């Protein structure tokens, strides 16, 4: 029985089953998904542009300009106050969907 439990535990560790992901931090700009696809805002006023695009149906994302990476954000309420601003997002990343399960957002660079 002990051998069976050890084999099961080892298999779970290798496959990641039962292991909670550790929250990480991600840096970038809270942007709307449409502008993130283009890699920038057409309007020089980033906060205004982001808010207008969100009102038109876009979603909040985290855009990292250095890596040209776009992360979807599962929480669409926390980013509101940071629209068009540089932030640090804490959470866990679902690599399959590039979605951050947001636990916190803070102003940052």
N, C-alpha and C positions, 0 to 999 in steps of 0.2 A: 504494500500500500504506500509506504514512504517513497519507493522508487517511482510509482505512478504520479504521486503529487509533485515530486521534483521534476519529472518530465513535463507535466502540465504547466508548472510555474515557469520553467525555462522556455517553453513554447509561447507562453503569454508574454514574457519579457521580450522575446525576439520579435513577435508580431505587433507588440505595442498594446495588446489587449489588456485592459485593466490599469493601464498607466495613464495618469492624468497629464495632459500637456501643461508645461510651465508657462505662465504668462510672460510675454516678452514686450519690448517697446519698439515702436515703429515711428520713424520721423518723416515728416512731409508736410504737405499743405492740404487742408480740408477744401476740396474742390468738388464741383459737380461732375457727374460721369461724362457728360457731353464734352465739356472743356478738357477733361482729362484725356479723352480719346485724341484730341488735337495736341495735347501737351502744353497748352497755355490758354489763357483767357483772351478773347478778342477785345474785350474792354479792359483798359488799363486799371480800372478800379476792381480788383479781384473780389472783395467782399460783395460789392453790388452785383457784379456779374454772376457770382455763385448763387446768390439769393434769387436773382431773376431766373436763372436756369432751373433752379429747384422748383420755383413756382410754376414753371412751364412743364414740369414732369420728370426732370432729371433726378438722380439720386446722389446723396453725399458719398464721396469716396475719399481715400487718402492717396494723394499723388506724391510720389518721390521723384523729383525732377532729375536728381543725380543718376538714379538707376532707371529712370523712365518706367517706373513700376506703379501700377494702379492696384490698390487694395479695396475691395468692396467692404462696407461697414454694415454689420448686422443691426446696429442701433442707429436709427435715423433721427433720434431726438437729441442725443448728446452733442453731435457736431454742429447743431444750429448756431450756437453762440460763437463758434470758431470759423464760420464760413469765410473762405478766402484767406485764412491766416495759417501761419506755420505752427505746427503742433507736435506733440509727442503722444501717441496713442498706445495705451497698454491693453493687452489682450492676448488671446490665443489665435493662431492662424490656421485656417482650414486650407491646406495647400491645394487641395483638389479644386476648390472654387475661388481661391485667392480672397477669401473673406476673413476679416478679422472680427472675432467675437469680442466686442469692446467691453472693457471693464472700466476704463478711465481715459479721459482726454485732458491734456494740460497744454497751455500755451508754451511754445518753445521754438527752437530753431532747427 
